[in-house]
């Protein structure tokens, strides 16, 4: 598993730790420290640029009475892509 040794700060105050491979794939970064960068793009755009998966490995089991449901855990990247397929756009959020 890749180490997430680089810190990205977004203009809205969010922070994200990423791997070196993700750092190389990102655009719109300004170096502000040894392993710290300031992003000039939104967090949604930054997440979509990452090389991570849409779902985490493994399954989660939900049980309600006698009903068992298996579910995969979606990452932020996967959630944003799913919302965009449904017509949501980041710029529509105030």
C-alpha positions in Angstrom: 0.0 0.0 0.0 1.3 3.4 -1.0 2.3 5.8 1.8 0.3 9.1 1.9 3.2 11.4 2.8 2.1 14.5 0.9 -0.4 17.1 2.2 -2.7 19.0 -0.1 -4.6 22.0 1.3 -7.6 23.4 -0.5 -8.9 27.0 -0.5 -12.1 25.9 1.5 -10.0 24.5 4.4 -10.1 20.9 3.5 -6.9 18.8 3.7 -6.0 15.6 1.9 -3.0 13.3 2.3 -1.9 11.7 -0.9 0.8 9.3 -2.2 3.7 10.3 -4.4 2.1 8.7 -7.4 -1.1 10.8 -6.9 1.1 13.9 -6.4 2.7 13.4 -9.8 -0.8 13.0 -11.5 -2.3 16.1 -10.0 -2.5 19.5 -11.7 -2.9 22.9 -10.1 -0.6 22.5 -7.1 1.7 25.1 -5.6 4.5 23.9 -3.3 4.3 25.7 0.1 6.5 23.4 2.2 8.7 20.2 2.2 5.7 17.9 1.5 2.9 20.4 1.5 1.0 21.9 -1.4 -1.8 24.4 -2.0 -4.3 23.4 -4.6 -5.7 25.8 -7.1 -8.5 23.4 -8.0 -11.6 22.4 -6.0 -11.4 19.3 -3.8 -13.8 17.5 -6.1 -11.5 18.0 -9.1 -8.5 16.9 -6.9 -10.3 13.7 -5.8 -11.2 12.9 -9.4 -7.5 13.3 -10.5 -6.4 10.8 -7.9 -5.4 7.3 -9.0 -7.3 5.6 -6.2 -10.2 3.1 -6.5 -13.9 3.9 -6.6 -14.6 1.3 -4.0 -12.5 -0.1 -1.1 -11.7 -3.8 -1.2 -13.9 -6.2 0.7 -17.6 -6.3 1.6 -19.6 -5.1 4.6 -22.4 -7.2 6.0 -25.6 -5.5 7.2 -28.1 -7.6 9.2 -31.7 -6.5 10.0 -33.7 -9.2 11.7 -33.2 -12.2 9.4 -32.3 -10.2 6.3 -28.5 -10.1 5.3 -27.2 -7.5 2.9 -23.7 -7.3 1.5 -22.4 -3.8 0.5 -19.2 -2.4 -0.9 -17.8 0.8 0.7 -17.5 3.6 -1.9 -14.7 6.1 -1.8 -15.1 9.9 -2.2 -13.9 9.6 -5.7 -16.5 7.0 -6.5 -19.3 9.1 -4.9 -18.4 12.2 -6.9 -18.4 10.2 -10.2 -21.7 8.6 -9.3 -23.3 12.0 -8.5 -22.0 13.5 -11.8 -23.6 10.6 -13.7 -26.9 11.6 -12.0 -26.5 15.2 -13.3 -24.8 16.9 -10.2 -22.2 19.5 -10.9 -19.7 20.9 -8.4 -20.3 24.5 -9.5 -24.0 24.1 -8.6 -23.2 24.0 -4.9 -23.0 27.4 -3.2 
